[in-house]
Amino acid sequence: MIRSRPWTGFLLVCVLLGCHSAGRAKGAGEGEAVPPLSRQQIEQIVHDYLLREPEVLFQASQEYERRRREKAVVDARHAVVSSRATLTDAAAPSIGSQTPKVTLVEFFDFRCVYCRRMVPIIDQIVKENPDIRVVLKDHPILGPDSLTASTAVLAARRQRPDRYYDLYQALMRSSDLSEPSVIGIAGSLGLDTDQLRRDMGSAEVKAELEANGALAKSLGVTGTPAFVLGDTVIASSLSKPDLARRIEEVRRSCVGTC
């Protein structure tokens, strides 16, 4: 379904009102009815106006896009506030402090190149900031191998919580995320591969991934990596200096924990 943009209707109204006024000024008597414009006349008026003043259309489009982005930011902030308990759930997979001042949430996909580039950056941030907790939200959106890797790492956490992050890092480094490869990597880390296969197909793992997907959707997250920091959703990868700066801003501005 195609939806008309608000500025299109506004522009059309302005054009038609202008033409209507001009018609009255040109000779219609006070008591005379002005004949209605035909559809063909209206279309020709709009066509001629847009050809004569194309910058109006461009400016209106820019304004519409600016307002759309502003609304998206406000909507995301409201969603973050309403989802705070879920985002900072103590039972969620995470690294760093268990009594944090600042919590950073990352939605990631194992096949996402930019997510892979963020791994060493986040590791450094955690090492340099003992009051930071990073919550890791599997969000497999790049195909079957992504889903295999995510189900495996969550299954591994159910079996050996201490091996979750080891498997996470190994899968982020692996060029092969097929099921045999993922199972083999898990086995090399001392995990029971038979149990891992069973847990990968469990309702609990499926429910966790579905919950992550629903949370991402509520926050307007459509790609990876995406971060939630403070009350802001950041839909892009970040350099270490930029991430450190943003964390420090949240740390200074928040009261209690953020």
C-alpha positions in Angstrom: 0.0 0.0 0.0 1.4 3.4 -0.9 0.7 6.2 1.5 0.6 9.8 0.4 3.1 12.1 2.2 1.6 14.9 4.3 3.5 17.6 2.4 2.0 16.4 -0.9 -1.5 17.1 0.2 -0.5 20.4 1.7 1.1 21.5 -1.5 -1.9 20.5 -3.5 -4.2 22.4 -1.3 -2.0 25.5 -1.5 -1.9 25.3 -5.3 -5.6 24.8 -5.7 -6.5 27.6 -3.2 -4.2 29.9 -5.1 -5.8 29.1 -8.4 -9.3 29.4 -7.0 -8.5 32.9 -5.6 -7.0 33.9 -8.8 -10.1 32.9 -10.7 -12.3 34.9 -8.4 -10.1 38.0 -8.8 -10.1 37.8 -12.6 -13.8 38.4 -13.1 -16.3 36.3 -11.3 -19.0 38.6 -9.9 -19.7 38.7 -6.3 -22.8 36.5 -6.7 -21.4 34.3 -9.4 -20.4 30.7 -8.6 -16.9 29.8 -9.7 -17.0 26.7 -11.8 -15.2 23.7 -10.2 -11.9 22.6 -11.6 -11.9 19.3 -13.5 -9.5 16.5 -12.5 -7.5 17.2 -15.7 -7.2 20.9 -14.8 -6.0 20.0 -11.3 -3.4 17.6 -12.5 -2.1 20.1 -15.0 -1.9 22.8 -12.4 0.1 20.6 -10.0 2.3 19.4 -12.9 3.1 22.9 -14.1 3.7 24.2 -10.5 6.1 21.4 -9.7 8.0 22.0 -12.9 8.2 25.7 -12.2 9.1 25.4 -8.5 10.9 22.0 -8.0 12.9 23.2 -5.0 9.6 23.4 -3.0 9.2 19.7 -3.4 12.8 19.1 -2.4 12.5 21.3 0.7 9.3 19.7 1.7 10.8 16.3 1.4 13.8 17.3 3.5 11.4 18.7 6.2 9.3 15.5 6.2 12.5 13.4 6.6 13.8 15.6 9.5 10.5 15.3 11.3 10.4 11.5 10.7 13.9 11.1 12.2 13.0 13.2 15.2 9.9 11.2 15.9 11.8 8.0 15.6 14.3 9.1 18.2 11.6 10.2 20.6 9.7 6.9 20.0 12.9 4.9 20.6 13.5 6.7 23.9 10.0 6.0 25.1 10.5 2.3 24.2 13.8 2.2 26.0 12.3 3.6 29.2 9.3 1.1 29.1 11.7 -1.8 28.3 14.4 -0.9 30.9 13.8 -4.0 33.1 14.1 -6.4 30.1 17.2 -4.6 28.7 19.0 -4.8 32.1 17.7 -8.2 33.2 20.4 -9.7 35.5 19.8 -13.1 34.0 20.6 -12.1 30.4 24.0 -13.0 28.9 26.5 -10.3 29.7 30.1 -9.5 30.5 31.6 -7.0 32.9 30.4 -5.8 36.2 27.4 -7.5 38.0 26.8 -4.2 39.9 27.2 -1.7 37.1 26.9 2.0 37.1 26.3 1.9 33.3 24.7 -0.8 31.2 25.4 -1.1 27.5 23.1 -3.4 25.5 24.2 -4.8 22.1 22.0 -6.5 19.6 24.3 -8.6 17.4 24.5 -11.2 14.6 27.4 -13.6 14.4 27.6 -13.1 10.6 27.6 -9.3 10.9 31.1 -7.9 9.9 30.6 -4.8 12.0 29.6 -6.8 15.0 32.8 -8.8 14.7 34.8 -5.5 14.6 33.1 -4.4 17.8 34.3 -7.4 19.8 37.8 -6.2 20.6 36.5 -2.7 21.2 33.9 -3.8 23.7 36.5 -6.1 25.4 38.8 -3.1 25.9 35.9 -0.9 27.2 35.0 -3.5 29.8 38.6 -3.9 30.9 39.1 -0.2 31.2 35.7 0.5 32.9 35.0 -1.8 35.9 31.6 -0.2 36.4 30.3 -1.2 33.0 28.1 -4.2 32.1 27.5 -5.2 28.5 24.4 -7.2 27.9 24.6 -9.3 24.7 21.3 -9.8 22.8 21.5 -12.4 20.0 19.6 -11.1 17.0 20.2 -13.5 14.2 18.8 -11.7 11.1 21.4 -12.7 8.4 20.3 -16.2 7.5 20.3 -19.8 8.8 24.0 -19.8 9.8 23.3 -16.8 12.1 20.4 -18.7 13.7 22.6 -21.8 14.1 25.3 -19.8 15.9 22.9 -18.0 18.1 21.0 -21.1 19.2 24.4 -22.8 19.9 25.8 -20.0 22.1 22.5 -19.8 24.1 22.4 -23.6 24.4 26.1 -23.6 25.6 25.1 -21.0 28.3 22.4 -23.3 29.6 25.0 -26.1 29.9 28.1 -24.2 31.0 27.6 -20.5 31.7 31.3 -20.1 32.0 31.8 -21.2 28.4 29.2 -18.8 26.9 31.6 -15.9 26.2 34.4 -18.3 25.1 32.1 -19.8 22.5 30.8 -16.3 21.6 34.3 -15.1 20.8 35.2 -18.3 18.9 32.2 -18.0 16.7 32.8 -14.3 16.1 36.2 -15.3 14.7 35.0 -18.3 12.7 34.5 -18.1 8.9 32.3 -21.2 9.0 29.1 -21.1 11.0 27.5 -24.2 9.6 26.1 -26.5 12.2 28.9 -29.1 12.0 31.5 -26.4 12.4 29.7 -24.7 15.3 29.3 -28.0 17.1 33.0 -28.8 16.5 34.0 -25.5 18.0 31.8 -26.0 21.0 33.3 -29.5 21.5 36.8 -28.1 21.4 35.8 -25.8 24.3 34.8 -28.9 26.4 31.1 -28.7 25.9 28.9 -31.8 25.7 27.9 -31.7 22.0 25.0 -34.2 22.4 23.5 -32.0 25.1 24.3 -28.9 23.0 22.3 -30.3 20.1 19.3 -31.1 22.3 19.4 -27.6 23.9 19.7 -25.9 20.6 16.3 -27.3 19.7 14.7 -26.5 23.0 11.7 -24.3 23.5 13.6 -22.2 26.0 16.3 -21.2 23.5 13.7 -20.5 20.8 11.7 -18.3 23.3 14.8 -16.3 24.2 15.5 -15.5 20.6 11.9 -14.6 19.9 11.9 -12.3 22.9 15.1 -10.7 21.7 13.5 -10.2 18.3 10.4 -8.6 19.8 12.4 -6.3 22.0 14.5 -5.2 18.9 11.3 -4.5 17.0 9.9 -2.4 19.8 13.0 -0.3 19.9 13.0 0.2 16.1 16.2 -1.9 15.7 16.3 -3.2 12.1 20.0 -4.1 11.7 23.1 -5.0 13.6 25.1 -4.0 15.5 22.7 -1.8 17.5 23.3 -0.5 21.0 21.1 0.8 23.8 23.0 3.2 26.1 21.2 5.4 28.6 17.9 6.2 26.9 19.3 6.2 23.4 19.3 3.6 20.7 22.4 3.7 18.5 21.9 2.0 15.2 25.5 1.7 14.0 28.9 0.4 15.0 31.1 2.8 17.0 34.8 3.6 17.3 36.3 3.0 20.7 36.8 6.8 21.4 33.2 7.5 20.4 31.8 4.6 22.6 34.0 5.7 25.6 32.8 9.3 25.2 29.1 8.3 25.1 29.6 6.0 28.2 31.2 8.8 30.1 28.3 11.2 29.2 25.8 8.7 30.5 27.9 8.1 33.6 28.0 11.8 34.5 24.4 12.4 33.8 22.7 9.5 35.5 21.7 9.2 39.1 22.0 5.7 40.5 22.5 3.2 37.7 21.8 3.6 34.0 
